[in-house]
């Protein structure tokens, strides 16, 4: 009898073990976390490493009355994108709200993994306050549904080192000629006129930026303007005005070099937090400047970007999620993000109210908006594949393994392949 | 046959059912599904899902990225394993010598092995940086004007990846060989010395034959680990410059999790699986022959 009982107990324990193992992740997102705390929705956030994240979360919870469970997104861009892709593509309902960048937005917006927000959050009364070009190009799907709430308005700003400018005796970088003069004057003794982050996925920003500045079209590599832009970059490498070393660099390698005075100018997202931390941000040190015009007609081009809050279609807490998103699209939500994370408000009316005139970004951002052709970056559904392939042939070109003509030919082949 | 005997006959079957079920779910099922997926063109981001037979298997050999990955994987595995065997044996011999601090040395050589490959990769990315890296800093102490960025040229980037792989796993390989060395009786060495054998003769006539089986056995998992190595490259070079350090396992991860080309990634995974099975079979056959 004892043996029988023991057998039944063992069998039960085994079955329980298997079943609990199989069903361990099937819990719904609304409920409780490992510590038993109850929450209303789960947010997959990229900002958890920010020192002010706790204050921001408290602000959001107080304002919305929601108890929010936060999952920290990986800081590495590849890992982060893979995790988010896996969550959305598998219909994982354990995360309700995610923050996605433009690359992910371009990939996911037509996938059916994200809920449209036209009628609930991005309603007509506030839609006009966001940059229209950005909304249309980056976060609106084929059916016209807006799938995200931009968390901020960012520009791929042009940064200069004022000390180096002064040393070279150059007071403005307004035209292509000014830019060339600057390159020539400051590129020596281990210092370069221009610096960048040319790791194969990061360099996409700069290729597209230069193509735009030269009046080209990233999706048409038969245009002479595109070739001129690539030739210009290639010549800078050959003339040692920009280092070939940077093909291994991401922003975390580029920014210390900028802080150390190795670069005269560069393009970078954000409001210069890394320079501020190093005590290098300021009008007499490193600061934003107007993008030079590389064309004869004086036109200027700049890219805008954002990380958007999106609603997972598989979410089981949609009411709470929409409440959260409404707050993030409101003045209060944007002000909280600006104060905690230095995120420039995506809504024009909010930026006007919330950002003090003493913030140097305010003047520059409003100049960018009024003086430049502001666009979202050119992306295709197979975003990362396209970006990586373009980055790979660009690196080959800059290393002299293929000519500029060959690069343009291959680039057009890639556009045809992925478009 | 009475009832008791009948029950006894089925007990082994009943007992192995859980293992078969678990293996079925965790190994057989994924392999079958991966093979089925490999016959489809599945591009999740483009919404494509169509049966294409063995087209993926043909396309693999026309894809420059894959050719480059295969080339580097072969170089990585062969060079790394060669140095594992050579340097691992030397290190094991050193660790087997009698000297003060031997126990301490045996302990600290394992530190790199205990570190996660991703951490090593991230540190190495900075370590090999021309401006801020400790490698060039060290070299500049002897050659002050030395300037070289290891991770931007094909050869040096590949060399850097292989050297980091060796730095991490070589000590573990050596420690495992050391365990084999410790089984060799001191009496054998003493007898050889009495017979007039020198150190080189002792190594080739006594030590090596007695540990060769150990080394060959170790080569199976270490080679398979190299074939599936992904994390070091992921953190250190992201497969760059271009695709020059993109190992095949890294390419599979990129195709499946970043590009969401599930069919193509499955094809690569199946091919890698077949290659690994083949390698293991050849190696086991070789060892059996050696035993005979």
Interface residues (C-beta under 8 A of the other chain):
Chain A: X14 X18 X76 X78 X81 X82 X85 X86 X89 X107 X108 X110 X111 X199 X200 X201 X244 X245 X247 X248 X253 X256 X257 X260 X262 X381 X382 X383 X384 X385 X388 X392 X393 X395 X396 X399
Chain B: X18 X22 X43 X44 X45 X46 X47 X125 X126 X129 X130 X131 X132 X149 X151 X152 X234 X235 X237 X238 X239 X240 X241 X242 X243 X253 X254 X257 X258 X259 X260 X261
